[in-house]
Amino acid sequence: MEQLYARPGHLTATQTRQALGISAGALRNLVYREQLTRSGGTERYPEFAVADVAAIAAKRQQRVVA
């Protein structure tokens, strides 16, 4: 069962995927390539910092605009 809520300032994996508009596999690749680091949760249910996710979203947005 997936976490429904994350600590303040953090997002669950599902929330992160929705915010970035990517698949679960793409999220795993971001973590594997160390472009996004886990900032809490458990091995099975990681949490990611909102600031880190926002930075990646902004970078992706710049790439789309350019």
FENPE-V650917 format. One record per run of one state. SS is the DSSP state (@ for helix, = for strand, . for the rest). FROM is the first residue (numbers start at 1). TO is the last residue. If there is no record, write none. Layout:
SS/FROM/TO + SS/FROM/TO
//
This chain:
./1/9 + =/10/12 + @/13/20 + ./21/23 + @/24/32 + ./33/37 + =/38/41 + ./42/45 + =/46/49 + @/50/65 + ./66/66
//
